[in-house]
Amino acid sequence: MKARGPLVFRLGDVLELRKTHPCGSKTWEIVRLGADIGLVCTGCGHRIMMDRVRLERSFRKCMNREVERM
């Protein structure tokens, strides 16, 4: 069985997460990369920081491209 590495995210990716934001949107745009990833809600513009591990757990799909693993 092949080992699974971390997901490769890029600035500008639009992600769908598992939980719905209070504004009703499930999609977030990546605006900052690092140990913590900065996200902006596409529905209301709310900004959050999320650590990479938590983001990978709540990640459902990328809306604008295919996300690969390292």
N, C-alpha and C positions, 0 to 999 in steps of 0.2 A: 504494500500500500504506500502511495506517495505521500510524503510529509506536506502539510499545508502551511504555507507562509502567510504573512499579513497581507491584507488587501491593499492594492495600490490606488490611492485617491489622488486627484489632481485639483488644482484651483479651478473654480468654475463648474465643477461637477454638481449636478442636481440629483440629490438622493431622496429616495422614499424610505421613511423610517416606519417601524411597526406601530408606534403610538401616534394618535392624532393630536396635534397642537390645539389648545383651547380655541383658536380662531377657526378651526375646521380643516386646516391644511395638513398634509402628511409629507410635503416636500420641502427640502432644505437645500440651500446652495452653500458650497464650501468657499469660504473667503480667507481662511488662514490654515496653514499646515504646520505641523510640528508635533511635539509630544501631546499637546492638546490641539484639537481641531476646531476652528471657528466656523459656526454655521449661522446662516440668516434664513428665517422662515420666508418662503416665497409668498405666503398669504398675507402676513401683516408686517414683515420686516423686523421682527424681534430677533435679537442676536444672542447666541449662547456659545459657550465653550464646552466641549465634550472630550474626554480622554479617548484615545484611539481604541482601547479595548472595549469600552462601553459602546462606542459608535459601531464597531464591528458586530457586536451582539444585537444592536437594535436596527442595523442596516437590512433593508429588504431588497432594493434594487436601485440601479443608477438609471436615471431617465434619459441621459444624453449620450451614453457610450457603454461598452462592455467593460466591467471592472475585472482585472486579472489579479492573480496572487503572485507575490515575489517568488 
